[in-house]
């Protein structure tokens, strides 16, 4: 996988995280929502990292 694709997927994960925070903030569940968004972010970045590594080294 090329560097451009890796950077693009990283930016995609960050964009999803920011969108989650924006939605959570507008709903009004800041504290619980932020924790949830962080957990989702960790999960997504872990999965994305695994997929990128798998594609890169296979």
Beta strands, then each sheet from edge to edge (+ up, - down):
end
